[in-house]
Amino acid sequence: MGSPGQDDEFVRELYSRYRRPLLGYVLRAVGGDHQRAEDVVQETLLRAWRHAGSLEADKAGPWLYTVAKNLVISGYRRQSARVAEVPIDGADWPRSGDEFEQVLQGWQVAEAMRALSRDHRAVIAELFYRRRTVAEAAKVLGVPPGTVKSRSFYALRALRDALEERGVTEL
């Protein structure tokens, strides 16, 4: 390893140069699991920092991709080494009613959503239907994260009230 400042600069350079393409590569390898892909890229760059003395930024790409690939493979091995989960028989699941009841509830939720303001509908769509984080939703909606949190609180309260007005107490 070189001096701490040189090593830090080296990793910053690797990060700016390779993070995005490496993340895309790993994301495909882990089936779109963003959190897992971020973890693999982070670990890959940590290992690059540990080997900073023997790597050159211009030639580090193949080494980084190999390390990332090996981390993905070892992660799958660890996952498959887990004890098999006991399957739950469908008869053990609580019954939520027939198909007609589910369709009716879907219509009621859709109708209640229409009663919300446009801002409230948008925040619910981003957080719960598109499963974005607060930060991601804030970026998409063009508002601060605190606004997303506030709108989601009031939107969910308004949605609950709208559903109760329609006689829906449980979903």
Phi and psi in degrees as a GROMACS rama.xvg file:
@    title "Ramachandran Plot"
@    xaxis  label "Phi"
@    yaxis  label "Psi"
@TYPE xy
-85.2101  -159.301  GLY-2
-72.1764  154.655  SER-3
-53.7539  -40.9158  PRO-4
-64.194  -40.8841  GLY-5
-66.0824  -42.5871  GLN-6
-63.161  -41.7024  ASP-7
-63.1195  -43.122  ASP-8
-63.5957  -39.9545  GLU-9
-60.552  -46.7886  PHE-10
-67.2008  -37.3439  VAL-11
-59.9473  -41.8831  ARG-12
-64.746  -44.3389  GLU-13
-61.1096  -43.4602  LEU-14
-59.9637  -49.8626  TYR-15
-67.2195  -31.7054  SER-16
-84.9848  -39.8449  ARG-17
-113.549  -13.8602  TYR-18
-57.589  -51.4322  ARG-19
-63.6248  -50.7037  ARG-20
-65.2157  -34.3651  PRO-21
-66.7206  -41.6747  LEU-22
-62.3528  -43.1283  LEU-23
-61.18  -42.8216  GLY-24
-61.4015  -49.1897  TYR-25
-68.7516  -38.5781  VAL-26
-57.527  -42.7203  LEU-27
-65.6365  -37.73  ARG-28
-69.3464  -27.0653  ALA-29
-105.707  19.2233  VAL-30
67.4231  30.6826  GLY-31
87.3326  6.31378  GLY-32
-76.3003  98.0125  ASP-33
-59.7247  -45.0234  HIS-34
-62.4514  -44.6363  GLN-35
-65.4961  -40.966  ARG-36
-62.3946  -43.9435  ALA-37
-60.3967  -41.3832  GLU-38
-62.2172  -42.7604  ASP-39
-65.2378  -43.8091  VAL-40
-63.9662  -42.5611  VAL-41
-60.0597  -46.5436  GLN-42
-64.567  -38.3451  GLU-43
-61.2214  -45.6678  THR-44
-69.4891  -32.2485  LEU-45
-63.3731  -43.0705  LEU-46
-66.4188  -34.4803  ARG-47
-64.2102  -39.9503  ALA-48
-61.1841  -41.3576  TRP-49
-65.3309  -26.3507  ARG-50
-107.991  21.5942  HIS-51
-55.5827  -34.0334  ALA-52
-68.1773  -22.7717  GLY-53
-109.075  5.63032  SER-54
-116.49  152.051  LEU-55
-118.193  135.152  GLU-56
-55.7241  -40.0087  ALA-57
-67.5735  -25.6273  ASP-58
-114.044  11.2944  LYS-59
-81.3901  -16.9794  ALA-60
-50.8705  -56.7366  GLY-61
-58.1426  -38.8072  PRO-62
-63.6887  -45.002  TRP-63
-62.4367  -44.5089  LEU-64
-65.7628  -36.4106  TYR-65
-65.9949  -45.0567  THR-66
-61.8767  -45.2306  VAL-67
-61.181  -44.5487  ALA-68
-60.1461  -44.8231  LYS-69
-64.6312  -37.0332  ASN-70
-65.4252  -39.9795  LEU-71
-63.6252  -46.0892  VAL-72
-62.5619  -45.804  ILE-73
-65.8566  -32.0462  SER-74
-64.5099  -41.6535  GLY-75
-65.6905  -37.6231  TYR-76
-63.476  -44.6062  ARG-77
-61.9026  -40.7556  ARG-78
-64.7062  -42.2459  GLN-79
-75.6988  -15.201  SER-80
-81.8341  -8.38832  ALA-81
-64.6645  154.073  ARG-82
-64.8233  136.068  VAL-83
-62.0078  139.038  ALA-84
-77.816  148.135  GLU-85
-79.4245  123.171  VAL-86
-68.3783  143.506  PRO-87
-100.344  125.965  ILE-88
-66.298  139.754  ASP-89
-55.313  -28.5456  GLY-90
-67.5494  -20.3009  ALA-91
-80.2957  -15.3527  ASP-92
-79.5477  142.344  TRP-93
-67.4382  144.154  PRO-94
-83.2763  132.574  ARG-95
-102.699  13.1872  SER-96
104.682  179.326  GLY-97
-84.1756  178.582  ASP-98
-62.0806  -37.4246  GLU-99
-60.8167  -41.6553  PHE-100
-61.9674  -40.5797  GLU-101
-66.0415  -41.3434  GLN-102
-63.4859  -43.2832  VAL-103
-61.3652  -42.8455  LEU-104
-63.5205  -39.7793  GLN-105
-60.1096  -42.4984  GLY-106
-64.2829  -40.4978  TRP-107
-65.2477  -40.3115  GLN-108
-65.6337  -44.0467  VAL-109
-60.9834  -42.0039  ALA-110
-65.9261  -41.1485  GLU-111
-65.3251  -37.0519  ALA-112
-62.9732  -38.0735  MET-113
-63.2222  -26.5338  ARG-114
-76.1838  -14.2078  ALA-115
-79.9547  160.443  LEU-116
-67.668  160.994  SER-117
-59.6627  -41.5302  ARG-118
-62.6769  -41.6179  ASP-119
-67.4144  -41.6645  HIS-120
-61.1796  -42.0389  ARG-121
-63.2128  -44.1269  ALA-122
-68.3531  -38.2076  VAL-123
-65.6768  -41.1757  ILE-124
-61.2498  -44.7372  ALA-125
-67.3947  -45.1019  GLU-126
-78.1529  -41.8858  LEU-127
-104.317  -31.4299  PHE-128
-91.7248  -40.4998  TYR-129
-93.1246  -5.09387  ARG-130
54.1069  44.8984  ARG-131
-87.9395  154.083  ARG-132
-73.3189  168.986  THR-133
-59.8137  -42.9928  VAL-134
-63.4825  -42.8137  ALA-135
-65.3729  -43.2027  GLU-136
-62.7036  -40.6617  ALA-137
-59.8908  -42.6979  ALA-138
-65.0948  -45.8176  LYS-139
-64.2407  -41.5184  VAL-140
-82.4681  -13.5  LEU-141
72.6782  33.0018  GLY-142
-131.196  162.996  VAL-143
-67.7779  154.457  PRO-144
-56.3441  -36.7647  PRO-145
-61.1966  -35.9801  GLY-146
-67.1487  -39.9426  THR-147
-61.0011  -44.8276  VAL-148
-62.0762  -46.1767  LYS-149
-63.4365  -47.5476  SER-150
-62.2443  -39.0058  ARG-151
-65.7607  -38.9428  SER-152
-59.1757  -52.6536  PHE-153
-71.3104  -32.1473  TYR-154
-66.318  -43.3681  ALA-155
-66.816  -36.8605  LEU-156
-64.0828  -45.1865  ARG-157
-64.8071  -38.5584  ALA-158
-65.1095  -43.5175  LEU-159
-60.2791  -44.8426  ARG-160
-62.7716  -42.6123  ASP-161
-64.1398  -37.6628  ALA-162
-69.72  -39.8477  LEU-163
-63.0676  -37.3784  GLU-164
-60.5815  -28.9819  GLU-165
-91.7076  4.31366  ARG-166
85.9958  10.0765  GLY-167
-94.3293  116.804  VAL-168
-110.354  -21.8926  THR-169
-141.092  143.755  GLU-170
